[in-house]
Amino acid sequence: MDKVKVLEKYGKSLLDDEALIGHIHATSSPAWRYLFGPLGMILFNKFYVLVVSDKKIHFNRLNQLGKIALTDSFTYDEIERLEMKKGMVKYTLRFYFKNGNKLRLRAQHMAFSEKIREKLISSQALSHLQEKFQC
């Protein structure tokens, strides 16, 4: 997605003085979801769109229909560290917050074409996060 479409769809939480850098589509799911079979795989996945700006990271949680259900934003000072590991198909992003909370997300980087890959994960957002947290 280009920046205009990201701003239209998910940029409502951005303030006027924030500049959009990029976005990341990611999922989070508990390890015990396999106990419930295929239904658990569908129901227990949480979908996120991370909107990365120059001052904050906005976590937009999506419902099953793709609409924004919840929005949280954190400044870079509130995040203690970020662990970023690149796998064969997905990045694993682990956010450790200063209040003791953790969030593990998986963002797919493997796609059939570069056009599809840029819709899922923007390289500007990844490079900005790597610079901020020295990953």
N, C-alpha and C positions, 0 to 999 in steps of 0.2 A: 504494500500500500504506500502511496506517496504521502507526503506530510499533510497535504490538504485534506485528504480523506481521513487520515488519523485524527486531525484536529476536528473535523466535522463530527466524527463518530464518538471519539473518546476524550477529546480535549476540553470538555466542559469543566473539569476540575482544575485546569491550568489557570494561573493568575495572569494578569496583564503583563507583568514584568518578567515572566518566565518564557524562555525560548525552548521550543520543542527540538529535541535531538533525535529521537527515534522511538521505536516501539518493539516489544517482544511479546509474542503469543506463547503462553506456557500453560502447563497443567500441573496439578498437584493431586496426589492420591495416596491414601494410607496403604501400608504394606499388607494389611489383613483383608483387602478387598477381594482377594482371590477365593476366600472362604465362601463367598456368596455366588460364585459362578459368573456367567455372562451378565446377569442383572447387576451384580455388584460392580462389575467393570464400568458399566454405564452410569449407575447412580452415584457412586462415590467419587468419581473424578470431579475435580474443581478446575474450572477454566479461568485463566487470568489473561489480561492484556496489561503489560507494564508499559506505561508511558514515561519515558525518561526525558526529563528537562534539565536545564543547567543548574537548578537549585534543589529539585526534589525528584523522587520516584513516586509515581502514582500507580497504585495497584488497583486495577478495575476488575472485580470478580464478576464473571458472567454466569447467567443461569443456563439451563439446558437449551434454551432457544436462541442464545447469543446476545441477549439484552443485558445491560449493566444492572447487576443486583446490588452491589456494594462497592464503595470506593474508599480507599485509604491512601493517604499520601504521607511520605516520610522524607525529612530532609536527610542529607548525607551524613549529618552529625549524629542522627538517631540510629544509624546503622553502624554496628561495631565492626563487622567485617563481612566480606563476601567471598565464598569459595566457588570457583568456577572450573568445572571439569568438562572437557570435550570428549564425548564418546563417539562411537561410529555413526550414530544417527542423531543423538540428542546431546545438548548441553545440560549439565546438572548445575543449577544455581542454588546455593545455600546461603540464605541471608540470616545473619546473627544480629539481633537487635540489642541495644543497650539495656532494655528492660527485661532481658532474659528469654524473650521469645525467639523461635526459629521458624523459618519457612523454607521448605525445599520445593523447588520448581524444576520442571523439565521442559526445555524449549527445543523443538525440532529444528535442526539446521540442514538436514539432508533432504533434498527435493529433486524432482526431475529436471527442473530448469531454474535458472537464476531469477526469473520473473516470479515464480512461485516462492522461492526462498526469501525474496525481499518482502513478500506479503506476510511471511511468518515471523521473520526476525530481521531487524535492520542492523547492518554492520556498524553503523555510526553509534547505535546504542550500546552494542557490545564493547566497542573500543573505548567509549566514554566510561563505562563501568570498570573496565580493566585499568584505565588510567587513575580513576578515583580511588580504587581499592587495591592497586598494585597486585592484580591477579596474574 
